[in-house]
Amino acid sequence: MNELFAVVLALVAAISWGANSHILKRGMKDGQDPYLGLFIRSLSAFPILFVIVFFLLGSGGFLPYFNPEVIALTAISSALIVIGDSIFMYSLDKLSVSLILPITSIYPLITVIILLITGQEIVDLTTITGTLTIVLGVALVTSGRNGESFQVRPLILGLASAVSWGTSIYFVRLIFTYEGIEALGLTGIRFFYIGVMGLVVFLLSPKRRSSQKERSKEAVRDSIKFILLSGLIGWAFGATMFFLAIQIGGASIPTPVSSTNPIIATLIGLALGIDQVTKKQFSGIILSVVGTIIIVI
């Protein structure tokens, strides 16, 4: 029963992340800085989660996150999200959702590889089969449109995000082994850290600050509006559902289910007429997701 509930939660997260990709892409238009974007997104996520935790558990609900080991693991996990999300947000501004999102969806493979290296998983035929399937899917997605040659740039950007996210999930799994850790509190704390880290990077860069001053007021307003909405849908809601799924059923089942979000994003884009995808690329999307599911289940 717990596993079924975890699957449902992960599927809800996948749907929210698929929709969020289009919202975030809109927010990243016209030169929005990705690190400032992380800070803006966090503003619509962690305050809501903090209020919910305080309402349900009181101030004691935050005590487990003052454990020095939990602080360190949470900071590392958050820093990896800052790296992965900033690359992803930059990619959305330069590339189509249907091209970059399927490549990033192999993050469960990264988590599994880390588990294998640390001796917590055994490499078997299923893992090898899933890996080969993902490689083929990524090759199809990045092979270009209309007969264009292989595209290295989206492959590098997508893999960079996937490595960061996959490694972050591994640290989240470690955090959940500590007593008193629950999904709402951990999600809120992580997004608070992420927002602070993003703001610090932005403020320390005169070039970034200068580029934002040159943007029109209309562009700034549009970016803030869509990025805040992205924080609500993708972080406050989607990430919380995903972490609840991990807390309830472990990471092995929710992770591959959540990686189906590229298909959802593509279908939404096609339905709205805001994105296009070739048959070859859609086959790559399917293979990437199927390969991920084969590996983690």
C-alpha positions as CSV (number, residue, x, y, z in Angstrom):
1,M,0.0,0.0,0.0
2,N,2.8,2.4,0.9
3,E,4.5,1.7,-2.5
4,L,1.3,2.4,-4.4
5,F,0.8,5.7,-2.5
6,A,4.5,6.6,-3.2
7,V,3.9,6.0,-6.9
8,V,0.8,8.2,-6.9
9,L,2.8,11.0,-5.2
10,A,5.7,10.7,-7.6
11,L,3.3,10.8,-10.6
12,V,1.8,14.0,-9.2
13,A,5.3,15.4,-8.8
14,A,6.1,14.4,-12.4
15,I,2.9,16.2,-13.7
16,S,3.8,19.3,-11.7
17,W,7.4,19.3,-13.0
18,G,6.3,18.7,-16.6
19,A,4.0,21.8,-16.4
20,N,6.6,23.7,-14.4
21,S,9.2,23.4,-17.2
22,H,7.0,25.6,-19.5
23,I,6.2,28.1,-16.8
24,L,9.9,28.4,-15.8
25,K,10.9,28.7,-19.4
26,R,8.6,31.7,-19.7
27,G,10.1,33.2,-16.6
28,M,13.6,32.8,-17.9
29,K,13.0,34.8,-21.1
30,D,14.6,38.2,-21.8
31,G,17.9,37.7,-19.9
32,Q,16.6,36.7,-16.4
33,D,19.6,35.7,-14.3
34,P,19.4,32.0,-13.2
35,Y,20.8,32.6,-9.7
36,L,18.5,35.5,-9.0
37,G,15.8,33.2,-10.4
38,L,16.6,30.6,-7.8
39,F,16.2,33.2,-5.0
40,I,12.8,34.3,-6.4
41,R,11.6,30.8,-6.7
42,S,12.6,30.0,-3.1
43,L,10.5,33.0,-1.9
44,S,7.3,31.3,-3.0
45,A,8.3,27.9,-1.6
46,F,10.0,27.8,1.7
47,P,7.8,30.4,3.6
48,I,4.7,28.3,2.8
49,L,6.4,25.1,3.9
50,F,7.7,26.6,7.1
51,V,4.2,27.8,8.0
52,I,2.8,24.3,7.4
53,V,5.5,22.6,9.5
54,F,5.0,25.1,12.3
55,F,1.3,24.6,12.2
56,L,1.5,20.8,12.2
57,L,4.6,20.2,14.5
58,G,5.3,23.5,16.2
59,S,8.7,24.9,16.6
60,G,10.0,21.4,17.5
61,G,9.5,20.4,14.0
62,F,12.6,22.3,13.0
63,L,14.9,20.9,15.7
64,P,16.2,17.9,13.7
65,Y,17.6,20.3,11.1
66,F,20.0,21.9,13.6
67,N,21.9,18.6,13.9
68,P,25.4,19.5,12.5
69,E,25.5,16.4,10.3
70,V,22.1,17.1,8.9
71,I,23.1,20.7,8.3
72,A,26.1,19.6,6.3
73,L,24.2,17.1,4.2
74,T,21.4,19.5,3.5
75,A,23.9,22.2,2.5
76,I,25.6,19.9,0.1
77,S,22.3,18.7,-1.3
78,S,21.1,22.3,-1.7
79,A,24.4,23.4,-3.4
80,L,24.0,20.6,-5.9
81,I,20.5,21.8,-6.7
82,V,21.8,25.4,-7.1
83,I,24.3,24.1,-9.7
84,G,21.8,21.8,-11.5
85,D,18.9,24.3,-11.5
86,S,21.0,27.2,-12.6
87,I,22.3,25.2,-15.6
88,F,18.8,24.0,-16.3
89,M,17.3,27.5,-16.2
90,Y,20.0,28.8,-18.5
91,S,19.3,25.9,-20.8
92,L,15.5,26.6,-20.9
93,D,16.3,30.2,-22.1
94,K,18.5,28.9,-24.9
95,L,17.0,25.6,-25.9
96,S,13.5,24.0,-26.2
97,V,11.9,22.2,-23.3
98,S,11.5,19.0,-25.5
99,L,15.2,19.0,-26.2
100,I,16.8,19.7,-22.8
101,L,14.3,18.1,-20.4
102,P,14.6,14.5,-21.6
103,I,18.4,14.6,-21.2
104,T,18.1,15.9,-17.6
105,S,15.6,13.1,-16.9
106,I,18.4,10.5,-16.5
107,Y,19.2,11.8,-13.1
108,P,18.0,8.5,-11.5
109,L,20.8,6.8,-13.3
110,I,23.3,9.1,-11.6
111,T,21.8,8.2,-8.2
112,V,22.1,4.5,-9.0
113,I,25.7,4.9,-10.1
114,I,26.6,6.6,-6.8
115,L,24.9,3.8,-4.9
116,L,26.9,1.3,-6.9
117,I,30.1,3.0,-6.2
118,T,29.4,3.2,-2.5
119,G,28.6,-0.5,-2.5
120,Q,24.9,-0.1,-1.7
121,E,23.7,-1.6,-5.0
122,I,24.9,-4.5,-7.2
123,V,25.4,-4.1,-11.0
124,D,23.2,-6.6,-12.7
125,L,21.8,-7.3,-16.2
126,T,18.8,-5.0,-15.5
127,T,21.1,-2.1,-14.7
128,I,23.2,-2.7,-17.9
129,T,20.1,-3.0,-20.0
130,G,18.6,0.2,-18.6
131,T,21.9,2.1,-19.1
132,L,22.1,1.1,-22.8
133,T,18.4,2.1,-23.3
134,I,19.1,5.5,-21.8
135,V,22.2,6.0,-23.9
136,L,20.2,5.3,-27.0
137,G,17.4,7.6,-25.9
138,V,19.8,10.4,-25.2
139,A,21.5,9.9,-28.6
140,L,18.1,10.2,-30.4
141,V,17.0,13.3,-28.4
142,T,20.3,15.1,-29.1
143,S,20.7,14.0,-32.7
144,G,19.1,17.2,-33.9
145,R,16.1,18.2,-35.9
146,N,15.4,18.1,-39.6
147,G,18.6,16.1,-40.4
148,E,20.9,18.4,-38.3
149,S,24.1,16.9,-36.9
150,F,24.6,15.7,-33.4
151,Q,24.2,18.5,-30.9
152,V,26.9,18.5,-28.1
153,R,25.7,21.6,-26.3
154,P,22.3,20.3,-25.1
155,L,23.9,17.0,-24.2
156,I,26.5,18.7,-22.0
157,L,24.0,21.1,-20.3
158,G,21.5,18.3,-19.7
159,L,24.0,15.9,-18.3
160,A,25.4,18.6,-16.0
161,S,22.0,19.2,-14.5
162,A,21.3,15.4,-14.3
163,V,24.6,14.7,-12.4
164,S,23.8,17.5,-9.9
165,W,20.2,16.4,-9.3
166,G,21.0,12.7,-9.1
167,T,23.8,13.3,-6.6
168,S,21.5,15.6,-4.6
169,I,18.9,12.8,-4.3
170,Y,21.5,10.5,-2.9
171,F,22.2,13.0,-0.1
172,V,18.5,13.4,0.5
173,R,18.3,9.6,1.0
174,L,21.1,9.9,3.6
175,I,19.3,12.8,5.4
176,F,16.1,10.7,5.8
177,T,18.1,8.2,7.8
178,Y,18.3,10.7,10.7
179,E,15.6,10.7,13.4
180,G,12.8,13.3,13.1
181,I,13.4,14.2,9.5
182,E,10.2,14.6,7.5
183,A,9.4,15.7,3.9
184,L,7.8,19.1,4.5
185,G,10.5,20.4,6.8
186,L,13.4,19.0,4.7
187,T,11.9,20.5,1.5
188,G,11.4,23.9,3.1
189,I,14.9,24.0,4.7
190,R,16.6,23.0,1.4
191,F,14.8,25.7,-0.6
192,F,15.7,28.3,2.0
193,Y,19.4,27.2,1.6
194,I,19.0,27.2,-2.2
195,G,17.5,30.7,-2.2
196,V,20.3,32.1,0.0
197,M,23.0,30.5,-2.1
198,G,21.5,31.8,-5.3
199,L,21.2,35.3,-3.9
200,V,24.8,35.3,-2.7
201,V,26.2,34.2,-6.1
202,F,24.1,36.9,-7.8
203,L,25.2,39.7,-5.4
204,L,28.9,38.7,-5.6
205,S,28.8,39.2,-9.4
206,P,28.8,42.8,-10.6
207,K,28.3,41.6,-14.2
208,R,25.1,39.8,-13.2
209,R,23.7,42.7,-11.2
210,S,24.5,45.1,-14.1
211,S,22.8,42.8,-16.6
212,Q,19.6,42.8,-14.6
213,K,19.5,46.6,-14.3
214,E,19.5,46.8,-18.1
215,R,16.3,44.8,-18.4
216,S,13.0,46.6,-19.0
217,K,10.5,46.9,-16.1
218,E,8.0,44.9,-18.1
219,A,10.5,42.0,-18.6
220,V,11.3,42.0,-14.9
221,R,7.7,41.9,-13.9
222,D,6.9,39.0,-16.2
223,S,9.9,37.1,-15.0
224,I,9.1,37.5,-11.4
225,K,5.5,36.5,-12.0
226,F,6.3,33.3,-13.8
227,I,9.2,32.3,-11.6
228,L,7.1,32.8,-8.4
229,L,4.5,30.6,-10.0
230,S,7.2,28.1,-10.9
231,G,8.3,28.0,-7.2
232,L,4.8,27.2,-6.1
233,I,4.1,24.5,-8.6
234,G,7.5,22.9,-9.1
235,W,9.0,23.4,-5.6
236,A,6.4,24.0,-2.9
237,F,4.1,21.4,-4.4
238,G,6.0,19.1,-6.8
239,A,9.2,18.7,-4.7
240,T,7.2,18.2,-1.5
241,M,5.2,15.4,-3.2
242,F,8.4,13.8,-4.4
243,F,10.0,13.9,-1.0
244,L,6.9,12.5,0.6
245,A,7.1,9.7,-1.9
246,I,10.7,9.0,-0.9
247,Q,9.9,9.2,2.8
248,I,7.0,6.7,2.4
249,G,8.3,4.3,-0.2
250,G,12.1,4.9,-0.5
251,A,13.8,6.3,-3.5
252,S,13.9,3.3,-5.8
253,I,10.3,3.5,-7.0
254,P,9.4,7.3,-6.8
255,T,12.6,8.4,-8.7
256,P,11.9,6.6,-12.0
257,V,8.2,7.5,-11.8
258,S,9.1,11.2,-11.4
259,S,11.4,11.0,-14.4
260,T,8.4,10.6,-16.7
261,N,8.0,14.4,-16.5
262,P,9.6,15.0,-20.0
263,I,6.8,13.1,-21.7
264,I,4.2,15.2,-19.8
265,A,6.1,18.4,-20.6
266,T,6.3,17.4,-24.3
267,L,2.6,16.6,-24.5
268,I,1.7,19.9,-22.8
269,G,3.9,21.8,-25.3
270,L,2.4,20.0,-28.2
271,A,-1.2,20.5,-26.9
272,L,-0.6,24.3,-26.5
273,G,1.3,24.6,-29.7
274,I,4.3,26.1,-28.0
275,D,6.7,23.3,-28.8
276,Q,7.5,20.8,-31.5
277,V,9.2,17.5,-31.5
278,T,10.2,15.0,-34.2
279,K,9.3,11.4,-34.1
280,K,12.9,10.5,-33.5
281,Q,13.2,12.8,-30.6
282,F,9.9,11.6,-29.1
283,S,11.3,8.0,-29.4
284,G,14.3,9.2,-27.5
285,I,12.1,10.7,-24.8
286,I,10.3,7.3,-24.4
287,L,13.6,5.4,-24.4
288,S,15.2,7.7,-21.8
289,V,12.3,7.3,-19.4
290,V,11.9,3.6,-20.0
291,G,15.6,3.1,-19.4
292,T,15.5,5.0,-16.2
293,I,12.6,3.0,-15.0
294,I,14.3,-0.3,-15.8
295,I,17.4,0.7,-13.8
296,V,15.8,1.9,-10.7
297,I,12.9,-0.5,-10.3
